[in-house]
Amino acid sequence: MSTPRATVACPTCGLEERFSKLADARLRIEEHRAETGHDPAWELGRFAPGVEKMGDEAGVCGVNLDEND
């Protein structure tokens, strides 16, 4: 497996899985919510310096866009 890009973790049941693709991690979050009603979260790994810089400049890194929070 390549370097993990995201880790999905659920504090309710202890689920912890690592993913090399962000889309797979997001899908696992949605599946876990549907299956259990839990609210897992993800921690994103490092991105290329240029990607991090552009995200910082755009003001989107670390912003929670979930309207339920």
Backbone torsions as a table, in degrees:
resi	resn	phi	psi	omega
1	MET	NA	141.1	178.0
2	SER	-74.2	178.1	-178.5
3	THR	-57.3	129.6	-179.9
4	PRO	-60.9	132.3	176.2
5	ARG	-93.9	-25.5	-178.2
6	ALA	-151.3	147.9	173.2
7	THR	-120.2	127.3	177.4
8	VAL	-100.6	129.4	-179.4
9	ALA	-137.1	143.2	177.5
10	CYS	-122.2	115.1	-179.7
11	PRO	-68.8	-20.2	-178.0
12	THR	-72.8	-42.9	-174.9
13	CYS	-120.8	-3.2	177.7
14	GLY	86.3	7.0	175.9
15	LEU	-55.4	134.8	172.7
16	GLU	-150.4	116.0	-179.9
17	GLU	-134.9	145.6	179.4
18	ARG	-109.7	144.2	-176.9
19	PHE	-133.6	142.5	176.2
20	SER	-88.0	-17.2	178.8
21	LYS	-118.5	131.5	-179.5
22	LEU	-62.3	-37.0	-179.8
23	ALA	-61.5	-39.7	178.3
24	ASP	-65.6	-38.8	178.6
25	ALA	-65.2	-43.6	-179.6
26	ARG	-64.1	-40.2	177.9
27	LEU	-62.7	-41.3	179.5
28	ARG	-64.1	-39.1	176.6
29	ILE	-59.2	-49.0	-178.7
30	GLU	-63.9	-41.7	178.0
31	GLU	-62.0	-43.9	-178.4
32	HIS	-65.3	-40.2	176.8
33	ARG	-61.2	-45.5	-178.4
34	ALA	-66.6	-39.6	-177.2
35	GLU	-73.8	-37.2	-169.6
36	THR	-119.8	-20.5	-173.5
37	GLY	80.8	2.0	178.6
38	HIS	-77.3	167.4	-179.6
39	ASP	-120.8	78.2	178.8
40	PRO	-69.9	161.0	178.9
41	ALA	-129.8	167.6	176.3
42	TRP	-126.3	151.2	174.2
43	GLU	-117.7	123.6	-177.9
44	LEU	-87.3	141.1	176.8
45	GLY	-76.7	-170.7	-179.7
46	ARG	-75.8	147.4	174.4
47	PHE	-113.2	169.3	176.4
48	ALA	-57.3	145.0	-177.6
49	PRO	-51.6	-38.6	179.3
50	GLY	-65.2	-38.0	178.9
51	VAL	-67.1	-44.3	178.6
52	GLU	-62.8	-41.5	-179.8
53	LYS	-63.0	-45.0	-179.7
54	MET	-65.4	-38.3	176.9
55	GLY	-64.0	-42.6	177.4
56	ASP	-61.4	-44.3	-179.2
57	GLU	-66.3	-33.0	179.3
58	ALA	-80.1	-15.8	179.2
59	GLY	75.8	27.1	-176.4
60	VAL	-109.5	-16.0	-177.6
61	CYS	-71.5	129.1	177.5
62	GLY	82.5	5.2	179.7
63	VAL	-89.9	129.7	178.4
64	ASN	-87.6	116.1	-178.3
65	LEU	-97.6	8.7	179.8
66	ASP	-77.6	116.3	-176.3
67	GLU	-67.1	-9.9	179.8
68	ASN	-83.5	-7.8	-179.0
69	ASP	-99.7	NA	NA
